[in-house]
Amino acid sequence: MTAVLPARVPDGELLAQVERLVMTESPSEDLALTRACAGVVGGLVSEVLGERPQELDVDGRPHLLLRSGAERPVLLLAHLDTVWPAGTTADWPFSVAGDTATGPGVFDMKAGLVQGLHAVRTAGVAGVDLLVTSDEEIGSPTSRSLIEREARRARAVLVLEPSADGAPKTARKGVSMYRLLVTGRASHAGLEPEAGVNALVELAAQVAALAALGDPAAGTTVTPTVARAGTTTNTVPATAETALDVRAWTAAEQQRVDDALRALTPTLDGAALQLLGGVNRPPLEAAASTALMALAARCAAELGFALPDGRAVGGGSDGNFTAGIGVPTLDGLGAVGAGAHARGERVSVPALAERTALVARLLQVLTNDDAQEDTP
């Protein structure tokens, strides 16, 4: 039987709703604005799908959930928060020039969210759940347990994060975040420096050891980022610290670095070390997305276009969490464009409807219980 392919959504309808979301600012750290944006998203869900999602409050932060009632749904995963501070739209509002739309958060990931809603509508199927979170850009501290809970119910997860030059994201590095605190002993730098234990000197020794934990061949990076030490220019520093960003393609590499960090010992007598933090996001390993990527390529061919091969990227997303608990996950199904987190981020207008149709077709196949060979 010939498949009934999803209808194409008019560009104008998609653009009007993307503009509404982009102009509703939602910086992650501003709870009032993210809550207001959650209200706008809830209204948009109701407008497109005819049902308002449940607003879940976790530690004062809003997340939106719309369940289909299916026993094993497909989960569409998105976020509404952005990295852009309040007031950014005053001098950089949403705009369209030719085939390109721009505005703060348009690429990451408000266009993808709009596409996802229309994909559910045009797919014409039951069995699709939607989860929209509001803290992805700050590591998902309140939504992680919610994401994992909903993913455990799902047969597959499709993540509406932006694409990589049009390609879905089939692997993502795991992300670990740490703070290494050093305690020494203060003394006067001129009168009796020998009486002190210089925390900055200890930190410098540790930073060299930290950098050596990376493994370029394995793609593992251990990057000291922000550092601080001391109080005044004539005092031996009693405290010092650095933040660490760790990225790895595999859980084994992530664990290796974590073990090594926890085994660090001071080099100076009288100094002490304290490690805070740990694994934030497990890797989205390629095995989690292989079957879904093959299916997406086939769906794109049915719709008349070629889907670029999947891409492995260093940045993390909430798809790391769902893949980390063993649920088939395909990321990067949102907007086609460029410039995430950069001034001038933009999306391709013609690709809005094309990507909407792709996600809709994936939903049709994945929710078809008679086509078991299509379900990962």
PyMOL commands that set and color helices and strands:
alter all, ss='L'
color gray80, all
select helices_A, chain A and resi 11-22+31-49+88-91+106-123+136-138+144-152+193-195+199-211+216-218+251-262+286-288+290-303+319-324+349-366+372-374
alter helices_A, ss='H'
color red, helices_A
select strands_A, chain A and resi 54-58+61-66+74-79+95-97+100-102+128-133+156-159+169-172+174-183+221-229+239-248+272-281+311-313+329-330+337-338+346-348
alter strands_A, ss='S'
color yellow, strands_A
deselect
rebuild
show_as cartoon
